[in-house]
Amino acid sequence: MSWAFRRRSSTGWGKERMKKWSIGNLWKKYKYVGLVVLAGIVLMVLPAGTSAPDPQKDSAGFSLEDTERRMEELLGRMDGVGRVQVMLTLKNGSSLELAEDADSTERDGETRAQREPVTLNRGSGYQDVVVTRETYPVYLGAVVVCQGAGSSGVRLAVTEAVAALTGLPADRITVVQWNS
């Protein structure tokens, strides 16, 4: 009996258990679970995509400077225009009308209305407001200074292009010669 006991102890029950629970065996057995957990941790650590709003843009994401720059690039590609600079004026800017949750309470004979914008939870602490209406900017006028404005054909083409892009009538668009 003592020989059997010695044999068990000499084979090392503890070593077999350690071999069974080694890192390699655990990895073989639970590698897919580990990969899923690792992917979950990586997704939680990544930023949620929230970024600070651009101070040059108003609430609807419109930028007058960006629009002028894009118009300058487009007009500069037209035949005979040459160097160009555009200035637009706005009657009013773009705006957003948000959905509101209204709650009124009557207290001591007075009715108090409380309004809060409706928000949607997008997960990861990010919330969006619900927009019911978006109004776009209304242009008041445009001035285009270009090298090719000495030609009446170029002036007409530039005027028509600006009118198509802004919705302005031709009498509110001025095209003048670039001073060399």
PyMOL commands that place a pseudoatom at each C-alpha (Angstrom):
pseudoatom trace, name=CA, resn=MET, resi=1, chain=A, elem=C, hetatm=0, pos=[0.000, 0.000, 0.000]
pseudoatom trace, name=CA, resn=SER, resi=2, chain=A, elem=C, hetatm=0, pos=[2.772, 2.365, 0.759]
pseudoatom trace, name=CA, resn=TRP, resi=3, chain=A, elem=C, hetatm=0, pos=[4.271, 1.639, -2.641]
pseudoatom trace, name=CA, resn=ALA, resi=4, chain=A, elem=C, hetatm=0, pos=[1.088, 2.780, -4.405]
pseudoatom trace, name=CA, resn=PHE, resi=5, chain=A, elem=C, hetatm=0, pos=[0.975, 5.883, -2.303]
pseudoatom trace, name=CA, resn=ARG, resi=6, chain=A, elem=C, hetatm=0, pos=[4.580, 6.631, -3.072]
pseudoatom trace, name=CA, resn=ARG, resi=7, chain=A, elem=C, hetatm=0, pos=[4.004, 6.071, -6.728]
pseudoatom trace, name=CA, resn=ARG, resi=8, chain=A, elem=C, hetatm=0, pos=[1.125, 8.564, -6.793]
pseudoatom trace, name=CA, resn=SER, resi=9, chain=A, elem=C, hetatm=0, pos=[3.143, 11.149, -4.975]
pseudoatom trace, name=CA, resn=SER, resi=10, chain=A, elem=C, hetatm=0, pos=[6.188, 10.554, -7.150]
pseudoatom trace, name=CA, resn=THR, resi=11, chain=A, elem=C, hetatm=0, pos=[4.192, 11.081, -10.353]
pseudoatom trace, name=CA, resn=GLY, resi=12, chain=A, elem=C, hetatm=0, pos=[3.180, 14.461, -9.021]
pseudoatom trace, name=CA, resn=TRP, resi=13, chain=A, elem=C, hetatm=0, pos=[-0.560, 14.960, -8.961]
pseudoatom trace, name=CA, resn=GLY, resi=14, chain=A, elem=C, hetatm=0, pos=[0.234, 18.630, -8.598]
pseudoatom trace, name=CA, resn=LYS, resi=15, chain=A, elem=C, hetatm=0, pos=[2.313, 18.698, -11.772]
pseudoatom trace, name=CA, resn=GLU, resi=16, chain=A, elem=C, hetatm=0, pos=[-0.516, 17.168, -13.786]
pseudoatom trace, name=CA, resn=ARG, resi=17, chain=A, elem=C, hetatm=0, pos=[-2.900, 19.761, -12.494]
pseudoatom trace, name=CA, resn=MET, resi=18, chain=A, elem=C, hetatm=0, pos=[-0.408, 22.523, -13.272]
pseudoatom trace, name=CA, resn=LYS, resi=19, chain=A, elem=C, hetatm=0, pos=[0.021, 21.146, -16.775]
pseudoatom trace, name=CA, resn=LYS, resi=20, chain=A, elem=C, hetatm=0, pos=[-3.740, 21.104, -17.180]
pseudoatom trace, name=CA, resn=TRP, resi=21, chain=A, elem=C, hetatm=0, pos=[-4.042, 24.795, -16.162]
pseudoatom trace, name=CA, resn=SER, resi=22, chain=A, elem=C, hetatm=0, pos=[-0.998, 26.159, -18.010]
pseudoatom trace, name=CA, resn=ILE, resi=23, chain=A, elem=C, hetatm=0, pos=[-1.357, 29.291, -20.147]
pseudoatom trace, name=CA, resn=GLY, resi=24, chain=A, elem=C, hetatm=0, pos=[-0.940, 27.394, -23.406]
pseudoatom trace, name=CA, resn=ASN, resi=25, chain=A, elem=C, hetatm=0, pos=[-3.740, 24.985, -22.576]
pseudoatom trace, name=CA, resn=LEU, resi=26, chain=A, elem=C, hetatm=0, pos=[-5.976, 27.795, -21.396]
pseudoatom trace, name=CA, resn=TRP, resi=27, chain=A, elem=C, hetatm=0, pos=[-5.308, 29.699, -24.622]
pseudoatom trace, name=CA, resn=LYS, resi=28, chain=A, elem=C, hetatm=0, pos=[-6.158, 26.647, -26.738]
pseudoatom trace, name=CA, resn=LYS, resi=29, chain=A, elem=C, hetatm=0, pos=[-9.369, 26.106, -24.854]
pseudoatom trace, name=CA, resn=TYR, resi=30, chain=A, elem=C, hetatm=0, pos=[-10.585, 29.730, -24.492]
pseudoatom trace, name=CA, resn=LYS, resi=31, chain=A, elem=C, hetatm=0, pos=[-8.926, 31.619, -27.365]
pseudoatom trace, name=CA, resn=TYR, resi=32, chain=A, elem=C, hetatm=0, pos=[-12.209, 32.638, -29.041]
pseudoatom trace, name=CA, resn=VAL, resi=33, chain=A, elem=C, hetatm=0, pos=[-13.692, 33.857, -25.775]
pseudoatom trace, name=CA, resn=GLY, resi=34, chain=A, elem=C, hetatm=0, pos=[-10.507, 35.812, -25.132]
pseudoatom trace, name=CA, resn=LEU, resi=35, chain=A, elem=C, hetatm=0, pos=[-10.602, 37.386, -28.590]
pseudoatom trace, name=CA, resn=VAL, resi=36, chain=A, elem=C, hetatm=0, pos=[-14.229, 38.464, -28.132]
pseudoatom trace, name=CA, resn=VAL, resi=37, chain=A, elem=C, hetatm=0, pos=[-13.427, 39.992, -24.729]
pseudoatom trace, name=CA, resn=LEU, resi=38, chain=A, elem=C, hetatm=0, pos=[-10.378, 41.744, -26.196]
pseudoatom trace, name=CA, resn=ALA, resi=39, chain=A, elem=C, hetatm=0, pos=[-12.445, 43.140, -29.080]
pseudoatom trace, name=CA, resn=GLY, resi=40, chain=A, elem=C, hetatm=0, pos=[-15.044, 44.407, -26.595]
pseudoatom trace, name=CA, resn=ILE, resi=41, chain=A, elem=C, hetatm=0, pos=[-12.389, 46.194, -24.542]
pseudoatom trace, name=CA, resn=VAL, resi=42, chain=A, elem=C, hetatm=0, pos=[-10.921, 47.807, -27.666]
pseudoatom trace, name=CA, resn=LEU, resi=43, chain=A, elem=C, hetatm=0, pos=[-14.368, 49.043, -28.750]
pseudoatom trace, name=CA, resn=MET, resi=44, chain=A, elem=C, hetatm=0, pos=[-15.048, 50.522, -25.313]
pseudoatom trace, name=CA, resn=VAL, resi=45, chain=A, elem=C, hetatm=0, pos=[-11.708, 52.345, -25.255]
pseudoatom trace, name=CA, resn=LEU, resi=46, chain=A, elem=C, hetatm=0, pos=[-12.079, 53.883, -28.734]
pseudoatom trace, name=CA, resn=PRO, resi=47, chain=A, elem=C, hetatm=0, pos=[-13.629, 57.361, -28.829]
pseudoatom trace, name=CA, resn=ALA, resi=48, chain=A, elem=C, hetatm=0, pos=[-17.333, 57.499, -29.636]
pseudoatom trace, name=CA, resn=GLY, resi=49, chain=A, elem=C, hetatm=0, pos=[-16.837, 59.774, -32.635]
pseudoatom trace, name=CA, resn=THR, resi=50, chain=A, elem=C, hetatm=0, pos=[-17.845, 62.958, -30.849]
pseudoatom trace, name=CA, resn=SER, resi=51, chain=A, elem=C, hetatm=0, pos=[-15.899, 65.956, -31.998]
pseudoatom trace, name=CA, resn=ALA, resi=52, chain=A, elem=C, hetatm=0, pos=[-15.923, 69.554, -30.978]
pseudoatom trace, name=CA, resn=PRO, resi=53, chain=A, elem=C, hetatm=0, pos=[-18.082, 71.710, -33.237]
pseudoatom trace, name=CA, resn=ASP, resi=54, chain=A, elem=C, hetatm=0, pos=[-16.272, 73.909, -35.743]
pseudoatom trace, name=CA, resn=PRO, resi=55, chain=A, elem=C, hetatm=0, pos=[-16.492, 77.537, -34.549]
pseudoatom trace, name=CA, resn=GLN, resi=56, chain=A, elem=C, hetatm=0, pos=[-16.612, 78.762, -38.182]
pseudoatom trace, name=CA, resn=LYS, resi=57, chain=A, elem=C, hetatm=0, pos=[-19.838, 76.874, -38.817]
pseudoatom trace, name=CA, resn=ASP, resi=58, chain=A, elem=C, hetatm=0, pos=[-23.211, 77.819, -37.460]
pseudoatom trace, name=CA, resn=SER, resi=59, chain=A, elem=C, hetatm=0, pos=[-25.794, 75.415, -36.041]
pseudoatom trace, name=CA, resn=ALA, resi=60, chain=A, elem=C, hetatm=0, pos=[-26.680, 73.786, -39.372]
pseudoatom trace, name=CA, resn=GLY, resi=61, chain=A, elem=C, hetatm=0, pos=[-23.103, 73.193, -40.463]
pseudoatom trace, name=CA, resn=PHE, resi=62, chain=A, elem=C, hetatm=0, pos=[-22.999, 76.045, -42.997]
pseudoatom trace, name=CA, resn=SER, resi=63, chain=A, elem=C, hetatm=0, pos=[-19.784, 77.989, -43.456]
pseudoatom trace, name=CA, resn=LEU, resi=64, chain=A, elem=C, hetatm=0, pos=[-19.818, 81.152, -45.560]
pseudoatom trace, name=CA, resn=GLU, resi=65, chain=A, elem=C, hetatm=0, pos=[-16.036, 81.111, -45.940]
pseudoatom trace, name=CA, resn=ASP, resi=66, chain=A, elem=C, hetatm=0, pos=[-16.119, 77.504, -47.129]
pseudoatom trace, name=CA, resn=THR, resi=67, chain=A, elem=C, hetatm=0, pos=[-18.849, 78.307, -49.663]
pseudoatom trace, name=CA, resn=GLU, resi=68, chain=A, elem=C, hetatm=0, pos=[-16.869, 81.290, -50.982]
pseudoatom trace, name=CA, resn=ARG, resi=69, chain=A, elem=C, hetatm=0, pos=[-13.727, 79.168, -51.269]
pseudoatom trace, name=CA, resn=ARG, resi=70, chain=A, elem=C, hetatm=0, pos=[-15.560, 76.434, -53.185]
pseudoatom trace, name=CA, resn=MET, resi=71, chain=A, elem=C, hetatm=0, pos=[-17.096, 79.019, -55.531]
pseudoatom trace, name=CA, resn=GLU, resi=72, chain=A, elem=C, hetatm=0, pos=[-13.661, 80.542, -56.148]
pseudoatom trace, name=CA, resn=GLU, resi=73, chain=A, elem=C, hetatm=0, pos=[-12.275, 77.116, -57.077]
pseudoatom trace, name=CA, resn=LEU, resi=74, chain=A, elem=C, hetatm=0, pos=[-15.171, 76.456, -59.442]
pseudoatom trace, name=CA, resn=LEU, resi=75, chain=A, elem=C, hetatm=0, pos=[-15.141, 79.869, -61.105]
pseudoatom trace, name=CA, resn=GLY, resi=76, chain=A, elem=C, hetatm=0, pos=[-11.340, 79.757, -61.435]
pseudoatom trace, name=CA, resn=ARG, resi=77, chain=A, elem=C, hetatm=0, pos=[-11.666, 76.648, -63.609]
pseudoatom trace, name=CA, resn=MET, resi=78, chain=A, elem=C, hetatm=0, pos=[-13.923, 78.418, -66.117]
pseudoatom trace, name=CA, resn=ASP, resi=79, chain=A, elem=C, hetatm=0, pos=[-12.365, 79.447, -69.416]
pseudoatom trace, name=CA, resn=GLY, resi=80, chain=A, elem=C, hetatm=0, pos=[-11.055, 83.003, -69.447]
pseudoatom trace, name=CA, resn=VAL, resi=81, chain=A, elem=C, hetatm=0, pos=[-11.772, 83.833, -65.786]
pseudoatom trace, name=CA, resn=GLY, resi=82, chain=A, elem=C, hetatm=0, pos=[-8.208, 83.673, -64.393]
pseudoatom trace, name=CA, resn=ARG, resi=83, chain=A, elem=C, hetatm=0, pos=[-7.642, 84.607, -60.753]
pseudoatom trace, name=CA, resn=VAL, resi=84, chain=A, elem=C, hetatm=0, pos=[-10.882, 85.067, -58.885]
pseudoatom trace, name=CA, resn=GLN, resi=85, chain=A, elem=C, hetatm=0, pos=[-12.116, 86.173, -55.496]
pseudoatom trace, name=CA, resn=VAL, resi=86, chain=A, elem=C, hetatm=0, pos=[-15.727, 85.892, -54.299]
pseudoatom trace, name=CA, resn=MET, resi=87, chain=A, elem=C, hetatm=0, pos=[-17.560, 87.694, -51.515]
pseudoatom trace, name=CA, resn=LEU, resi=88, chain=A, elem=C, hetatm=0, pos=[-21.104, 86.716, -50.546]
pseudoatom trace, name=CA, resn=THR, resi=89, chain=A, elem=C, hetatm=0, pos=[-23.428, 88.547, -48.189]
pseudoatom trace, name=CA, resn=LEU, resi=90, chain=A, elem=C, hetatm=0, pos=[-26.269, 86.871, -46.334]
pseudoatom trace, name=CA, resn=LYS, resi=91, chain=A, elem=C, hetatm=0, pos=[-29.729, 88.157, -45.557]
pseudoatom trace, name=CA, resn=ASN, resi=92, chain=A, elem=C, hetatm=0, pos=[-30.006, 85.510, -42.852]
pseudoatom trace, name=CA, resn=GLY, resi=93, chain=A, elem=C, hetatm=0, pos=[-28.001, 82.442, -41.956]
pseudoatom trace, name=CA, resn=SER, resi=94, chain=A, elem=C, hetatm=0, pos=[-29.096, 78.865, -41.718]
pseudoatom trace, name=CA, resn=SER, resi=95, chain=A, elem=C, hetatm=0, pos=[-30.904, 77.644, -38.635]
pseudoatom trace, name=CA, resn=LEU, resi=96, chain=A, elem=C, hetatm=0, pos=[-32.368, 74.517, -37.098]
pseudoatom trace, name=CA, resn=GLU, resi=97, chain=A, elem=C, hetatm=0, pos=[-35.746, 74.165, -35.429]
pseudoatom trace, name=CA, resn=LEU, resi=98, chain=A, elem=C, hetatm=0, pos=[-35.594, 71.517, -32.729]
pseudoatom trace, name=CA, resn=ALA, resi=99, chain=A, elem=C, hetatm=0, pos=[-38.345, 69.287, -31.421]
pseudoatom trace, name=CA, resn=GLU, resi=100, chain=A, elem=C, hetatm=0, pos=[-39.324, 70.341, -27.902]
pseudoatom trace, name=CA, resn=ASP, resi=101, chain=A, elem=C, hetatm=0, pos=[-40.907, 68.545, -25.013]
pseudoatom trace, name=CA, resn=ALA, resi=102, chain=A, elem=C, hetatm=0, pos=[-43.350, 70.996, -23.419]
pseudoatom trace, name=CA, resn=ASP, resi=103, chain=A, elem=C, hetatm=0, pos=[-44.592, 70.542, -19.889]
pseudoatom trace, name=CA, resn=SER, resi=104, chain=A, elem=C, hetatm=0, pos=[-46.928, 73.005, -18.176]
pseudoatom trace, name=CA, resn=THR, resi=105, chain=A, elem=C, hetatm=0, pos=[-47.729, 73.080, -14.489]
pseudoatom trace, name=CA, resn=GLU, resi=106, chain=A, elem=C, hetatm=0, pos=[-50.260, 75.169, -12.635]
pseudoatom trace, name=CA, resn=ARG, resi=107, chain=A, elem=C, hetatm=0, pos=[-49.201, 76.408, -9.233]
pseudoatom trace, name=CA, resn=ASP, resi=108, chain=A, elem=C, hetatm=0, pos=[-50.825, 79.108, -7.103]
pseudoatom trace, name=CA, resn=GLY, resi=109, chain=A, elem=C, hetatm=0, pos=[-52.970, 80.233, -10.023]
pseudoatom trace, name=CA, resn=GLU, resi=110, chain=A, elem=C, hetatm=0, pos=[-49.971, 80.650, -12.329]
pseudoatom trace, name=CA, resn=THR, resi=111, chain=A, elem=C, hetatm=0, pos=[-49.293, 78.407, -15.282]
pseudoatom trace, name=CA, resn=ARG, resi=112, chain=A, elem=C, hetatm=0, pos=[-45.650, 77.699, -15.924]
pseudoatom trace, name=CA, resn=ALA, resi=113, chain=A, elem=C, hetatm=0, pos=[-44.469, 76.204, -19.181]
pseudoatom trace, name=CA, resn=GLN, resi=114, chain=A, elem=C, hetatm=0, pos=[-41.229, 74.324, -19.302]
pseudoatom trace, name=CA, resn=ARG, resi=115, chain=A, elem=C, hetatm=0, pos=[-39.656, 73.379, -22.636]
pseudoatom trace, name=CA, resn=GLU, resi=116, chain=A, elem=C, hetatm=0, pos=[-36.718, 71.103, -23.256]
pseudoatom trace, name=CA, resn=PRO, resi=117, chain=A, elem=C, hetatm=0, pos=[-35.246, 69.928, -26.553]
pseudoatom trace, name=CA, resn=VAL, resi=118, chain=A, elem=C, hetatm=0, pos=[-35.908, 66.283, -27.384]
pseudoatom trace, name=CA, resn=THR, resi=119, chain=A, elem=C, hetatm=0, pos=[-32.722, 64.227, -27.555]
pseudoatom trace, name=CA, resn=LEU, resi=120, chain=A, elem=C, hetatm=0, pos=[-31.938, 60.727, -28.760]
pseudoatom trace, name=CA, resn=ASN, resi=121, chain=A, elem=C, hetatm=0, pos=[-29.380, 58.631, -26.939]
pseudoatom trace, name=CA, resn=ARG, resi=122, chain=A, elem=C, hetatm=0, pos=[-26.880, 57.255, -29.461]
pseudoatom trace, name=CA, resn=GLY, resi=123, chain=A, elem=C, hetatm=0, pos=[-24.886, 55.224, -26.951]
pseudoatom trace, name=CA, resn=SER, resi=124, chain=A, elem=C, hetatm=0, pos=[-21.494, 55.850, -25.375]
pseudoatom trace, name=CA, resn=GLY, resi=125, chain=A, elem=C, hetatm=0, pos=[-22.815, 59.032, -23.785]
pseudoatom trace, name=CA, resn=TYR, resi=126, chain=A, elem=C, hetatm=0, pos=[-23.506, 60.688, -27.157]
pseudoatom trace, name=CA, resn=GLN, resi=127, chain=A, elem=C, hetatm=0, pos=[-26.887, 62.317, -27.702]
pseudoatom trace, name=CA, resn=ASP, resi=128, chain=A, elem=C, hetatm=0, pos=[-28.461, 63.891, -30.790]
pseudoatom trace, name=CA, resn=VAL, resi=129, chain=A, elem=C, hetatm=0, pos=[-31.193, 66.500, -30.853]
pseudoatom trace, name=CA, resn=VAL, resi=130, chain=A, elem=C, hetatm=0, pos=[-34.272, 65.918, -32.984]
pseudoatom trace, name=CA, resn=VAL, resi=131, chain=A, elem=C, hetatm=0, pos=[-34.441, 68.461, -35.830]
pseudoatom trace, name=CA, resn=THR, resi=132, chain=A, elem=C, hetatm=0, pos=[-37.912, 69.251, -37.143]
pseudoatom trace, name=CA, resn=ARG, resi=133, chain=A, elem=C, hetatm=0, pos=[-36.952, 71.912, -39.692]
pseudoatom trace, name=CA, resn=GLU, resi=134, chain=A, elem=C, hetatm=0, pos=[-33.747, 73.220, -41.211]
pseudoatom trace, name=CA, resn=THR, resi=135, chain=A, elem=C, hetatm=0, pos=[-33.662, 76.575, -42.977]
pseudoatom trace, name=CA, resn=TYR, resi=136, chain=A, elem=C, hetatm=0, pos=[-30.849, 77.351, -45.361]
pseudoatom trace, name=CA, resn=PRO, resi=137, chain=A, elem=C, hetatm=0, pos=[-29.147, 80.728, -45.722]
pseudoatom trace, name=CA, resn=VAL, resi=138, chain=A, elem=C, hetatm=0, pos=[-30.639, 83.386, -47.958]
pseudoatom trace, name=CA, resn=TYR, resi=139, chain=A, elem=C, hetatm=0, pos=[-28.075, 85.308, -49.979]
pseudoatom trace, name=CA, resn=LEU, resi=140, chain=A, elem=C, hetatm=0, pos=[-28.350, 89.067, -50.331]
pseudoatom trace, name=CA, resn=GLY, resi=141, chain=A, elem=C, hetatm=0, pos=[-25.667, 89.747, -52.913]
pseudoatom trace, name=CA, resn=ALA, resi=142, chain=A, elem=C, hetatm=0, pos=[-22.377, 88.658, -54.466]
pseudoatom trace, name=CA, resn=VAL, resi=143, chain=A, elem=C, hetatm=0, pos=[-19.272, 90.420, -55.709]
pseudoatom trace, name=CA, resn=VAL, resi=144, chain=A, elem=C, hetatm=0, pos=[-16.846, 88.544, -57.948]
pseudoatom trace, name=CA, resn=VAL, resi=145, chain=A, elem=C, hetatm=0, pos=[-13.449, 90.021, -58.765]
pseudoatom trace, name=CA, resn=CYS, resi=146, chain=A, elem=C, hetatm=0, pos=[-11.669, 88.205, -61.590]
pseudoatom trace, name=CA, resn=GLN, resi=147, chain=A, elem=C, hetatm=0, pos=[-8.928, 88.818, -64.164]
pseudoatom trace, name=CA, resn=GLY, resi=148, chain=A, elem=C, hetatm=0, pos=[-11.134, 88.002, -67.132]
pseudoatom trace, name=CA, resn=ALA, resi=149, chain=A, elem=C, hetatm=0, pos=[-13.951, 90.412, -66.267]
pseudoatom trace, name=CA, resn=GLY, resi=150, chain=A, elem=C, hetatm=0, pos=[-12.889, 92.696, -69.120]
pseudoatom trace, name=CA, resn=SER, resi=151, chain=A, elem=C, hetatm=0, pos=[-14.684, 90.326, -71.491]
pseudoatom trace, name=CA, resn=SER, resi=152, chain=A, elem=C, hetatm=0, pos=[-18.471, 90.574, -71.545]
pseudoatom trace, name=CA, resn=GLY, resi=153, chain=A, elem=C, hetatm=0, pos=[-18.734, 86.830, -72.279]
pseudoatom trace, name=CA, resn=VAL, resi=154, chain=A, elem=C, hetatm=0, pos=[-16.747, 85.985, -69.147]
pseudoatom trace, name=CA, resn=ARG, resi=155, chain=A, elem=C, hetatm=0, pos=[-18.825, 88.404, -67.055]
pseudoatom trace, name=CA, resn=LEU, resi=156, chain=A, elem=C, hetatm=0, pos=[-22.026, 86.776, -68.331]
pseudoatom trace, name=CA, resn=ALA, resi=157, chain=A, elem=C, hetatm=0, pos=[-20.746, 83.243, -67.674]
pseudoatom trace, name=CA, resn=VAL, resi=158, chain=A, elem=C, hetatm=0, pos=[-19.602, 84.166, -64.147]
pseudoatom trace, name=CA, resn=THR, resi=159, chain=A, elem=C, hetatm=0, pos=[-22.907, 85.926, -63.409]
pseudoatom trace, name=CA, resn=GLU, resi=160, chain=A, elem=C, hetatm=0, pos=[-24.912, 82.910, -64.589]
pseudoatom trace, name=CA, resn=ALA, resi=161, chain=A, elem=C, hetatm=0, pos=[-22.747, 80.507, -62.566]
pseudoatom trace, name=CA, resn=VAL, resi=162, chain=A, elem=C, hetatm=0, pos=[-23.080, 82.545, -59.369]
pseudoatom trace, name=CA, resn=ALA, resi=163, chain=A, elem=C, hetatm=0, pos=[-26.830, 82.908, -59.936]
pseudoatom trace, name=CA, resn=ALA, resi=164, chain=A, elem=C, hetatm=0, pos=[-27.169, 79.140, -60.358]
pseudoatom trace, name=CA, resn=LEU, resi=165, chain=A, elem=C, hetatm=0, pos=[-25.191, 78.436, -57.176]
pseudoatom trace, name=CA, resn=THR, resi=166, chain=A, elem=C, hetatm=0, pos=[-26.795, 81.037, -54.925]
pseudoatom trace, name=CA, resn=GLY, resi=167, chain=A, elem=C, hetatm=0, pos=[-30.268, 81.617, -56.351]
pseudoatom trace, name=CA, resn=LEU, resi=168, chain=A, elem=C, hetatm=0, pos=[-29.539, 85.346, -56.648]
pseudoatom trace, name=CA, resn=PRO, resi=169, chain=A, elem=C, hetatm=0, pos=[-30.964, 87.330, -59.557]
pseudoatom trace, name=CA, resn=ALA, resi=170, chain=A, elem=C, hetatm=0, pos=[-28.421, 88.825, -61.983]
pseudoatom trace, name=CA, resn=ASP, resi=171, chain=A, elem=C, hetatm=0, pos=[-28.982, 92.376, -60.670]
pseudoatom trace, name=CA, resn=ARG, resi=172, chain=A, elem=C, hetatm=0, pos=[-27.596, 91.355, -57.246]
pseudoatom trace, name=CA, resn=ILE, resi=173, chain=A, elem=C, hetatm=0, pos=[-24.366, 89.904, -58.680]
pseudoatom trace, name=CA, resn=THR, resi=174, chain=A, elem=C, hetatm=0, pos=[-21.502, 92.225, -59.578]
pseudoatom trace, name=CA, resn=VAL, resi=175, chain=A, elem=C, hetatm=0, pos=[-18.515, 91.018, -61.604]
pseudoatom trace, name=CA, resn=VAL, resi=176, chain=A, elem=C, hetatm=0, pos=[-15.543, 93.409, -61.755]
pseudoatom trace, name=CA, resn=GLN, resi=177, chain=A, elem=C, hetatm=0, pos=[-12.061, 93.386, -63.292]
pseudoatom trace, name=CA, resn=TRP, resi=178, chain=A, elem=C, hetatm=0, pos=[-9.110, 92.262, -61.123]
pseudoatom trace, name=CA, resn=ASN, resi=179, chain=A, elem=C, hetatm=0, pos=[-6.715, 95.186, -60.623]
pseudoatom trace, name=CA, resn=SER, resi=180, chain=A, elem=C, hetatm=0, pos=[-3.297, 94.023, -61.893]
for i in range(1, 180): cmd.bond("trace and resi %d" % i, "trace and resi %d" % (i + 1))
show_as sticks, trace
zoom trace
